Amino acid sequence: MVDVCRIGDSLRLDATDPGTRAGLVVLGENYAYIGLTRDAEGSRVEARTYTPGQSKTVHFSAPVPGPVTPVQLRVSSTDEGLCTFRFRTTPDGEWTTALDGFQALPALWTSAELGLFATAPPGTPGTGQAFFGAVGSRCPDRCALVSAHCARGGLSSGRTSVVPVGRRRGPADEGAS
């Protein structure tokens, strides 16, 4: 199988709360992402998946050098919607495969979508920022995964984005306004 669609981005996570994460996600009935997660020792590159009715699965987790090291992320897809998630920690370094063979499934009303996210665990202040570089894409019209996004130009803006880390609501927030 040959990759027909490739989306790439750079990410730097500037946050201190353990459990804070940011990354690149393929989202449909199930989801998978690659990104940075903050823990007590620093930042880690992680690849996770989730399928309804099952628990979240960590497929890859490795520390990155330095507290706020930028990484480059890449998701590629075949015509069949099989996705491979890769990263590298230097601009000219080798790509490391963190997750291979993830089957993207459409959501109830739309096809699988690609997105960027930044979030902090419930009960934390949710401070910090995720710095996403310009998103690059190579998506021909036949790309089953994200061709609609590429056709609209939404993923190739060529601009850097700064995303505040959002705080997820949880049991500790019940009754809070």
DRENPA-3360 file (N, C-alpha, C; in nm, 2 decimals, always signed):
BEGIN
1 = MVDVCRIG = +0.08/-0.12/+0.00/+0.00/+0.00/+0.00/+0.09/+0.12/+0.00 ~ +0.05/+0.22/-0.07/+0.13/+0.35/-0.09/+0.05/+0.46/-0.02 ~ +0.13/+0.54/+0.05/+0.07/+0.66/+0.11/+0.03/+0.76/+0.00 ~ -0.10/+0.80/+0.01/-0.15/+0.90/-0.09/-0.17/+1.03/-0.03 ~ -0.17/+1.04/+0.10/-0.19/+1.17/+0.16/-0.10/+1.18/+0.28 ~ -0.04/+1.30/+0.29/+0.06/+1.32/+0.40/+0.04/+1.46/+0.46 ~ +0.02/+1.47/+0.59/+0.00/+1.59/+0.66/+0.12/+1.61/+0.76 ~ +0.18/+1.72/+0.77/+0.29/+1.74/+0.86/+0.28/+1.87/+0.93;
9 = DSLRLDAT = +0.34/+1.87/+1.05/+0.34/+1.99/+1.14/+0.45/+1.99/+1.24 ~ +0.48/+2.10/+1.29/+0.58/+2.10/+1.40/+0.50/+2.14/+1.53 ~ +0.55/+2.10/+1.65/+0.48/+2.13/+1.77/+0.59/+2.15/+1.88 ~ +0.56/+2.25/+1.96/+0.63/+2.27/+2.09/+0.53/+2.29/+2.20 ~ +0.54/+2.22/+2.30/+0.45/+2.23/+2.42/+0.52/+2.30/+2.53 ~ +0.47/+2.42/+2.56/+0.52/+2.50/+2.67/+0.42/+2.50/+2.79 ~ +0.42/+2.39/+2.87/+0.33/+2.38/+2.98/+0.40/+2.30/+3.09 ~ +0.35/+2.31/+3.21/+0.42/+2.24/+3.32/+0.33/+2.14/+3.39;
17 = DPGTRAGL = +0.20/+2.15/+3.38/+0.11/+2.06/+3.44/+0.12/+1.91/+3.39 ~ +0.16/+1.81/+3.47/+0.17/+1.68/+3.42/+0.03/+1.63/+3.36 ~ +0.04/+1.56/+3.25/-0.08/+1.52/+3.18/-0.13/+1.61/+3.07 ~ -0.07/+1.73/+3.06/-0.10/+1.83/+2.96/-0.05/+1.77/+2.83 ~ -0.13/+1.78/+2.72/-0.09/+1.72/+2.59/-0.14/+1.80/+2.48 ~ -0.07/+1.79/+2.36/-0.11/+1.85/+2.24/-0.06/+1.77/+2.13 ~ -0.13/+1.78/+2.01/-0.08/+1.70/+1.90/-0.17/+1.71/+1.78 ~ -0.15/+1.61/+1.69/-0.22/+1.60/+1.56/-0.31/+1.47/+1.57;
25 = VVLGENYA = -0.44/+1.49/+1.55/-0.53/+1.38/+1.57/-0.61/+1.34/+1.44 ~ -0.64/+1.22/+1.42/-0.73/+1.17/+1.32/-0.85/+1.12/+1.40 ~ -0.97/+1.19/+1.37/-1.08/+1.17/+1.45/-1.20/+1.13/+1.37 ~ -1.27/+1.02/+1.41/-1.39/+0.97/+1.35/-1.46/+0.89/+1.45 ~ -1.52/+0.78/+1.41/-1.58/+0.69/+1.51/-1.48/+0.64/+1.61 ~ -1.35/+0.62/+1.57/-1.24/+0.60/+1.66/-1.14/+0.71/+1.64 ~ -1.04/+0.72/+1.72/-0.94/+0.82/+1.69/-0.80/+0.77/+1.73 ~ -0.70/+0.84/+1.67/-0.56/+0.82/+1.70/-0.49/+0.95/+1.70;
33 = YIGLTRDA = -0.39/+0.97/+1.78/-0.31/+1.09/+1.77/-0.17/+1.06/+1.80 ~ -0.08/+1.16/+1.75/+0.06/+1.17/+1.79/+0.08/+1.31/+1.84 ~ +0.16/+1.32/+1.95/+0.18/+1.45/+2.01/+0.27/+1.44/+2.12 ~ +0.28/+1.55/+2.19/+0.36/+1.57/+2.31/+0.27/+1.56/+2.44 ~ +0.32/+1.49/+2.54/+0.26/+1.48/+2.67/+0.36/+1.53/+2.77 ~ +0.31/+1.61/+2.87/+0.40/+1.65/+2.98/+0.39/+1.56/+3.09 ~ +0.50/+1.52/+3.15/+0.50/+1.44/+3.28/+0.60/+1.50/+3.37 ~ +0.62/+1.43/+3.49/+0.70/+1.49/+3.59/+0.85/+1.51/+3.55;
41 = EGSRVEAR = +0.89/+1.43/+3.45/+1.03/+1.44/+3.40/+1.05/+1.53/+3.29 ~ +0.95/+1.57/+3.22/+0.96/+1.65/+3.10/+0.85/+1.62/+3.00 ~ +0.89/+1.63/+2.87/+0.79/+1.60/+2.76/+0.82/+1.46/+2.70 ~ +0.72/+1.40/+2.65/+0.73/+1.27/+2.58/+0.65/+1.27/+2.45 ~ +0.70/+1.21/+2.35/+0.62/+1.18/+2.23/+0.53/+1.06/+2.26 ~ +0.40/+1.07/+2.23/+0.31/+0.96/+2.25/+0.22/+0.94/+2.13 ~ +0.19/+0.82/+2.10/+0.09/+0.79/+2.00/-0.02/+0.70/+2.08 ~ -0.14/+0.74/+2.07/-0.25/+0.67/+2.14/-0.37/+0.65/+2.04;
49 = TYTPGQSK = -0.45/+0.55/+2.07/-0.57/+0.53/+2.00/-0.69/+0.50/+2.10 ~ -0.81/+0.52/+2.04/-0.93/+0.49/+2.12/-1.04/+0.44/+2.02 ~ -1.10/+0.33/+2.06/-1.22/+0.28/+1.99/-1.33/+0.27/+2.09 ~ -1.45/+0.32/+2.06/-1.56/+0.31/+2.15/-1.58/+0.17/+2.21 ~ -1.60/+0.16/+2.34/-1.62/+0.03/+2.41/-1.49/-0.03/+2.45 ~ -1.38/+0.03/+2.42/-1.25/-0.02/+2.46/-1.18/+0.09/+2.53 ~ -1.07/+0.05/+2.60/-0.99/+0.16/+2.67/-0.90/+0.23/+2.58 ~ -0.85/+0.34/+2.62/-0.75/+0.41/+2.54/-0.62/+0.33/+2.54;
57 = TVHFSAPV = -0.55/+0.32/+2.43/-0.43/+0.24/+2.43/-0.31/+0.33/+2.39 ~ -0.20/+0.32/+2.47/-0.08/+0.39/+2.43/+0.01/+0.30/+2.35 ~ +0.04/+0.34/+2.23/+0.12/+0.25/+2.14/+0.26/+0.29/+2.14 ~ +0.29/+0.41/+2.17/+0.43/+0.45/+2.17/+0.45/+0.57/+2.28 ~ +0.56/+0.57/+2.35/+0.59/+0.67/+2.44/+0.74/+0.68/+2.46 ~ +0.80/+0.79/+2.44/+0.94/+0.81/+2.45/+0.97/+0.95/+2.49 ~ +1.07/+0.97/+2.58/+1.11/+1.11/+2.62/+1.17/+1.18/+2.51 ~ +1.16/+1.32/+2.51/+1.23/+1.40/+2.41/+1.33/+1.48/+2.49;
65 = PGPVTPVQ = +1.44/+1.52/+2.43/+1.54/+1.60/+2.50/+1.49/+1.74/+2.53 ~ +1.52/+1.79/+2.65/+1.49/+1.92/+2.69/+1.34/+1.94/+2.72 ~ +1.31/+2.04/+2.80/+1.17/+2.06/+2.85/+1.07/+2.11/+2.75 ~ +1.12/+2.18/+2.65/+1.03/+2.24/+2.55/+1.08/+2.22/+2.41 ~ +1.13/+2.10/+2.38/+1.19/+2.06/+2.25/+1.08/+2.06/+2.15 ~ +1.09/+2.13/+2.03/+0.99/+2.11/+1.93/+1.01/+1.98/+1.86 ~ +0.91/+1.92/+1.81/+0.91/+1.79/+1.73/+0.83/+1.82/+1.60 ~ +0.87/+1.74/+1.50/+0.79/+1.74/+1.38/+0.70/+1.62/+1.38;
73 = LRVSSTDE = +0.58/+1.64/+1.34/+0.48/+1.53/+1.34/+0.43/+1.51/+1.20 ~ +0.40/+1.38/+1.17/+0.35/+1.35/+1.03/+0.24/+1.24/+1.04 ~ +0.13/+1.25/+0.97/+0.03/+1.15/+0.95/+0.02/+1.13/+0.80 ~ +0.03/+1.00/+0.76/+0.01/+0.97/+0.62/-0.10/+0.86/+0.62 ~ -0.17/+0.86/+0.50/-0.28/+0.77/+0.48/-0.28/+0.70/+0.35 ~ -0.33/+0.58/+0.34/-0.34/+0.51/+0.21/-0.49/+0.54/+0.16 ~ -0.52/+0.50/+0.04/-0.65/+0.51/-0.01/-0.75/+0.44/+0.07 ~ -0.71/+0.34/+0.15/-0.80/+0.26/+0.23/-0.82/+0.32/+0.37;
81 = GLCTFRFR = -0.76/+0.43/+0.40/-0.77/+0.50/+0.53/-0.68/+0.44/+0.63 ~ -0.58/+0.36/+0.60/-0.48/+0.32/+0.69/-0.38/+0.42/+0.72 ~ -0.36/+0.46/+0.84/-0.28/+0.58/+0.88/-0.15/+0.53/+0.95 ~ -0.04/+0.61/+0.92/+0.09/+0.59/+0.99/+0.12/+0.72/+1.05 ~ +0.16/+0.72/+1.18/+0.20/+0.84/+1.26/+0.35/+0.83/+1.28 ~ +0.42/+0.94/+1.25/+0.57/+0.95/+1.26/+0.60/+1.08/+1.33 ~ +0.73/+1.08/+1.38/+0.78/+1.21/+1.43/+0.93/+1.21/+1.42 ~ +0.99/+1.33/+1.43/+1.14/+1.34/+1.45/+1.16/+1.47/+1.53;
89 = TTPDGEWT = +1.28/+1.47/+1.60/+1.31/+1.57/+1.69/+1.41/+1.67/+1.64 ~ +1.46/+1.65/+1.52/+1.55/+1.75/+1.45/+1.50/+1.76/+1.31 ~ +1.51/+1.88/+1.25/+1.46/+1.90/+1.11/+1.51/+1.81/+1.01 ~ +1.64/+1.76/+1.02/+1.69/+1.67/+0.92/+1.71/+1.53/+0.97 ~ +1.65/+1.50/+1.09/+1.67/+1.37/+1.14/+1.58/+1.26/+1.08 ~ +1.60/+1.14/+1.11/+1.52/+1.03/+1.06/+1.38/+1.03/+1.12 ~ +1.28/+0.99/+1.04/+1.14/+0.98/+1.09/+1.13/+0.85/+1.17 ~ +1.07/+0.86/+1.29/+1.04/+0.74/+1.37/+0.90/+0.71/+1.36;
97 = TALDGFQA = +0.86/+0.58/+1.33/+0.72/+0.54/+1.33/+0.67/+0.51/+1.47 ~ +0.57/+0.58/+1.51/+0.51/+0.56/+1.64/+0.39/+0.48/+1.64 ~ +0.32/+0.48/+1.53/+0.20/+0.39/+1.51/+0.18/+0.37/+1.37 ~ +0.16/+0.24/+1.33/+0.14/+0.21/+1.19/+0.01/+0.12/+1.18 ~ -0.07/+0.14/+1.07/-0.18/+0.05/+1.05/-0.31/+0.09/+1.12 ~ -0.32/+0.22/+1.17/-0.44/+0.26/+1.23/-0.55/+0.28/+1.12 ~ -0.66/+0.21/+1.14/-0.77/+0.22/+1.04/-0.86/+0.34/+1.08 ~ -0.86/+0.45/+1.00/-0.95/+0.56/+1.03/-1.09/+0.52/+0.98;
105 = LPALWTSA = -1.18/+0.55/+1.07/-1.32/+0.52/+1.04/-1.40/+0.65/+1.04 ~ -1.50/+0.66/+0.95/-1.58/+0.79/+0.94/-1.66/+0.80/+1.07 ~ -1.69/+0.92/+1.11/-1.78/+0.95/+1.22/-1.93/+0.94/+1.17 ~ -2.02/+0.96/+1.26/-2.16/+0.94/+1.22/-2.21/+1.03/+1.11 ~ -2.17/+1.15/+1.10/-2.22/+1.25/+1.00/-2.11/+1.29/+0.90 ~ -1.98/+1.26/+0.93/-1.88/+1.31/+0.84/-1.77/+1.20/+0.82 ~ -1.68/+1.22/+0.73/-1.57/+1.13/+0.72/-1.47/+1.16/+0.83 ~ -1.37/+1.08/+0.84/-1.27/+1.10/+0.95/-1.21/+1.24/+0.92;
113 = ELGLFATA = -1.18/+1.31/+1.03/-1.12/+1.44/+1.02/-0.98/+1.45/+1.08 ~ -0.91/+1.55/+1.04/-0.78/+1.57/+1.10/-0.78/+1.70/+1.17 ~ -0.72/+1.70/+1.29/-0.72/+1.82/+1.37/-0.60/+1.84/+1.46 ~ -0.58/+1.96/+1.51/-0.48/+1.99/+1.61/-0.55/+2.01/+1.75 ~ -0.49/+1.97/+1.86/-0.55/+1.99/+1.99/-0.45/+2.02/+2.09 ~ -0.49/+2.08/+2.20/-0.41/+2.11/+2.32/-0.51/+2.10/+2.44 ~ -0.47/+2.02/+2.54/-0.56/+2.01/+2.65/-0.48/+1.97/+2.78 ~ -0.55/+2.01/+2.89/-0.49/+1.98/+3.03/-0.58/+1.89/+3.10;
121 = PPGTPGTG = -0.53/+1.81/+3.20/-0.62/+1.72/+3.28/-0.72/+1.80/+3.36 ~ -0.84/+1.74/+3.40/-0.93/+1.80/+3.48/-0.87/+1.83/+3.62 ~ -0.91/+1.94/+3.68/-0.86/+1.98/+3.81/-0.73/+2.06/+3.81 ~ -0.67/+2.08/+3.69/-0.55/+2.16/+3.68/-0.58/+2.29/+3.62 ~ -0.49/+2.39/+3.64/-0.52/+2.53/+3.59/-0.53/+2.54/+3.44 ~ -0.47/+2.44/+3.37/-0.47/+2.45/+3.22/-0.39/+2.57/+3.17 ~ -0.28/+2.59/+3.23/-0.19/+2.70/+3.18/-0.09/+2.65/+3.08 ~ -0.04/+2.73/+3.00/+0.06/+2.69/+2.90/+0.01/+2.71/+2.76;
129 = QAFFGAVG = +0.10/+2.68/+2.66/+0.06/+2.70/+2.52/+0.12/+2.59/+2.44 ~ +0.06/+2.56/+2.33/+0.11/+2.47/+2.23/+0.14/+2.55/+2.11 ~ +0.26/+2.54/+2.06/+0.30/+2.62/+1.94/+0.30/+2.52/+1.82 ~ +0.21/+2.54/+1.73/+0.20/+2.46/+1.61/+0.26/+2.54/+1.50 ~ +0.35/+2.48/+1.42/+0.41/+2.54/+1.30/+0.31/+2.54/+1.19 ~ +0.36/+2.59/+1.08/+0.27/+2.59/+0.96/+0.25/+2.44/+0.91 ~ +0.12/+2.41/+0.89/+0.08/+2.28/+0.85/+0.11/+2.26/+0.70 ~ +0.18/+2.15/+0.66/+0.20/+2.12/+0.52/+0.13/+2.00/+0.49;
137 = SRCPDRCA = +0.08/+1.99/+0.36/+0.01/+1.88/+0.32/+0.04/+1.84/+0.18 ~ +0.03/+1.71/+0.15/+0.04/+1.66/+0.01/-0.08/+1.56/+0.00 ~ -0.19/+1.61/-0.05/-0.31/+1.53/-0.06/-0.37/+1.54/-0.20 ~ -0.36/+1.44/-0.28/-0.43/+1.44/-0.41/-0.58/+1.43/-0.38 ~ -0.66/+1.45/-0.49/-0.81/+1.44/-0.48/-0.86/+1.31/-0.43 ~ -0.78/+1.20/-0.45/-0.83/+1.07/-0.42/-0.81/+1.03/-0.27 ~ -0.75/+1.12/-0.19/-0.72/+1.09/-0.05/-0.85/+1.06/+0.03 ~ -0.87/+0.94/+0.08/-0.99/+0.91/+0.15/-1.00/+0.97/+0.28;
145 = LVSAHCAR = -0.89/+1.01/+0.34/-0.89/+1.06/+0.48/-0.92/+1.21/+0.49 ~ -0.85/+1.29/+0.42/-0.86/+1.44/+0.45/-0.87/+1.52/+0.32 ~ -0.90/+1.47/+0.21/-0.90/+1.55/+0.08/-1.00/+1.67/+0.09 ~ -1.11/+1.65/+0.16/-1.20/+1.77/+0.17/-1.13/+1.88/+0.24 ~ -1.06/+1.86/+0.35/-0.99/+1.96/+0.42/-0.88/+2.03/+0.33 ~ -0.81/+1.94/+0.26/-0.70/+2.00/+0.17/-0.76/+2.08/+0.06 ~ -0.87/+2.04/+0.00/-0.93/+2.11/-0.11/-0.98/+2.25/-0.06 ~ -1.02/+2.26/+0.06/-1.07/+2.39/+0.12/-0.95/+2.48/+0.16;
153 = GGLSSGRT = -0.83/+2.42/+0.16/-0.71/+2.50/+0.20/-0.70/+2.51/+0.35 ~ -0.78/+2.45/+0.43/-0.78/+2.47/+0.57/-0.66/+2.42/+0.64 ~ -0.58/+2.32/+0.58/-0.46/+2.27/+0.64/-0.33/+2.32/+0.59 ~ -0.34/+2.41/+0.49/-0.22/+2.46/+0.43/-0.21/+2.61/+0.44 ~ -0.24/+2.66/+0.56/-0.24/+2.80/+0.57/-0.11/+2.87/+0.57 ~ +0.00/+2.79/+0.60/+0.13/+2.85/+0.60/+0.16/+2.94/+0.72 ~ +0.07/+2.94/+0.82/+0.10/+3.03/+0.93/+0.12/+2.94/+1.06 ~ +0.19/+3.00/+1.15/+0.22/+2.94/+1.28/+0.10/+2.97/+1.37;
161 = SVVPVGRR = +0.05/+2.87/+1.45/-0.06/+2.89/+1.54/-0.01/+2.87/+1.69 ~ -0.06/+2.96/+1.78/-0.04/+2.94/+1.92/-0.17/+2.91/+1.98 ~ -0.18/+2.79/+2.05/-0.31/+2.74/+2.10/-0.29/+2.74/+2.25 ~ -0.38/+2.81/+2.33/-0.38/+2.80/+2.47/-0.42/+2.66/+2.51 ~ -0.35/+2.61/+2.61/-0.39/+2.48/+2.66/-0.53/+2.49/+2.73 ~ -0.62/+2.42/+2.68/-0.76/+2.42/+2.74/-0.77/+2.32/+2.85 ~ -0.86/+2.35/+2.94/-0.88/+2.27/+3.06/-1.00/+2.19/+3.04 ~ -0.99/+2.06/+3.05/-1.11/+1.97/+3.04/-1.19/+1.98/+3.17;
169 = RGPADEGA = -1.32/+1.97/+3.15/-1.40/+1.97/+3.27/-1.41/+1.82/+3.32 ~ -1.41/+1.81/+3.45/-1.41/+1.68/+3.51/-1.49/+1.68/+3.64 ~ -1.48/+1.57/+3.72/-1.56/+1.56/+3.85/-1.52/+1.67/+3.94 ~ -1.39/+1.72/+3.94/-1.35/+1.82/+4.03/-1.42/+1.96/+4.00 ~ -1.47/+1.97/+3.88/-1.53/+2.09/+3.83/-1.68/+2.10/+3.85 ~ -1.74/+1.99/+3.90/-1.89/+1.98/+3.92/-1.93/+2.10/+4.01 ~ -2.03/+2.17/+3.97/-2.08/+2.28/+4.05/-2.01/+2.41/+4.03 ~ -1.90/+2.40/+3.95/-1.83/+2.53/+3.92/-1.90/+2.60/+3.80;
177 = S = -1.89/+2.73/+3.81/-1.96/+2.80/+3.70/-1.86/+2.85/+3.60;
% end
